Amino acid sequence: MLAPKKQKYRKQFRGIWRRIATKGDKINFGSVGLKAIQAGWIKDRQIESARVVLARATRKEGKYWIRIFPDKPFTKKPPEVTMGAGKGDVAYFVASVCPGRVLFEVDGLSDEVSNKVLRSVAAKLSVNTKVVRK
């Protein structure tokens, strides 16, 4: 799974989303992209399963880019633990996504194939997305 190599602090606050994405909102590398239209957290396992789908689709021809990285630790307390006694341990990492952020890009595939691949990637994510073209 994707995880940061080094962190300044082990645990973070959850935070809130107040904006529409201003950086990472345009397609820079490929010709077709998957853009988030809803704020949310995308887990490292979801990014990995999307990467597997993209790698299988672009194996013969084409290239893909992952434009997000899970750098926010998500903590969880074990089951049947009473309230109090501090914050839980880090369970996994998430990427915080704002509306308008480009998540994945694809190039070198035909329009219908790239559309089909990005739709199957979108089914694996926990935020609503749309396919955009350059």
C-alpha positions in Angstrom: 0.0 0.0 0.0 1.0 3.6 -0.5 2.1 5.4 2.7 4.4 8.3 3.4 8.0 7.4 4.2 8.4 10.0 6.9 6.1 12.2 8.9 6.5 15.1 11.3 3.6 13.9 13.4 2.2 10.4 13.7 -1.5 11.4 14.2 -3.5 14.2 12.6 -6.9 15.9 13.1 -9.6 14.9 10.7 -9.9 18.4 9.2 -12.8 19.9 7.1 -13.2 20.7 3.4 -13.9 24.4 2.6 -13.0 24.8 -1.0 -13.0 23.6 -4.6 -9.6 22.4 -5.7 -7.4 25.0 -7.2 -4.3 22.9 -7.7 -4.4 19.6 -9.4 -7.6 20.6 -11.2 -6.4 20.4 -14.8 -5.2 17.5 -16.9 -1.4 17.9 -17.2 0.0 14.5 -18.4 -2.6 12.5 -20.2 -5.5 13.2 -22.6 -8.3 11.7 -20.5 -8.7 12.0 -16.7 -11.0 11.2 -13.8 -12.1 14.2 -11.8 -13.7 14.2 -8.3 -17.0 16.1 -8.0 -17.4 15.4 -4.3 -15.2 15.9 -1.3 -14.0 12.9 0.6 -11.2 10.6 1.7 -9.8 7.9 -0.6 -8.1 5.1 1.2 -4.7 3.7 0.2 -6.3 0.3 -0.7 -8.8 2.0 -3.1 -5.9 3.7 -4.9 -4.0 0.4 -5.1 -7.1 -1.4 -6.6 -7.5 1.4 -9.1 -3.8 1.2 -10.0 -4.2 -2.5 -10.7 -7.1 -1.8 -13.1 -5.2 0.9 -14.9 -2.0 -1.2 -15.2 -4.0 -4.1 -16.8 -5.7 -1.8 -19.2 -2.5 0.1 -20.3 -0.2 -2.9 -20.4 0.1 -3.2 -24.2 -0.2 0.4 -25.1 -0.8 3.6 -23.2 0.3 5.1 -20.0 -1.4 6.2 -16.7 -0.7 8.7 -14.0 -1.9 8.7 -10.3 -2.3 12.3 -9.2 -3.1 11.7 -5.5 -1.2 10.3 -2.6 -2.5 9.1 0.8 -0.5 11.2 3.2 -3.1 11.7 6.0 -3.1 9.1 8.8 -6.5 7.7 9.8 -6.7 6.4 13.4 -9.1 3.8 14.8 -9.7 2.4 18.2 -10.0 -1.3 18.6 -13.5 -2.8 19.1 -15.1 -2.9 22.5 -12.9 -0.2 24.0 -14.5 2.4 26.2 -14.5 6.1 25.5 -11.5 8.1 26.6 -8.0 6.7 27.0 -6.6 8.8 24.1 -6.6 8.6 20.4 -6.4 5.2 18.6 -3.6 3.8 16.5 -3.0 4.6 12.9 -5.1 2.1 10.9 -4.4 3.3 7.3 -3.7 6.4 5.2 -6.1 8.4 3.2 -5.8 11.1 0.5 -8.0 14.1 1.2 -9.8 15.0 -2.1 -11.7 18.3 -2.8 -14.2 18.7 -5.7 -12.5 19.4 -9.0 -9.3 17.4 -8.2 -8.0 15.2 -11.0 -7.3 11.8 -9.5 -6.1 9.7 -12.5 -5.0 10.4 -16.0 -4.7 8.0 -19.0 -3.1 8.5 -22.4 -2.5 6.3 -25.5 -5.9 4.5 -25.4 -8.9 4.9 -27.7 -11.8 7.0 -26.4 -14.1 4.1 -25.7 -11.5 2.0 -24.0 -10.2 4.9 -21.8 -13.8 5.8 -20.9 -14.6 2.1 -20.0 -11.4 1.8 -17.9 -12.0 5.1 -16.0 -15.6 4.1 -15.3 -14.3 0.8 -13.7 -11.8 2.8 -11.7 -14.5 5.1 -10.5 -16.5 2.2 -9.2 -13.7 1.4 -6.8 -13.5 4.9 -5.3 -15.6 6.3 -2.4 -16.2 9.7 -4.1 -18.4 10.7 -7.1 -16.3 11.3 -10.2 -16.6 12.2 -13.8 -14.5 11.5 -16.9 -12.9 14.7 -18.4 -11.0 15.2 -21.6 -8.1 17.6 -22.3 
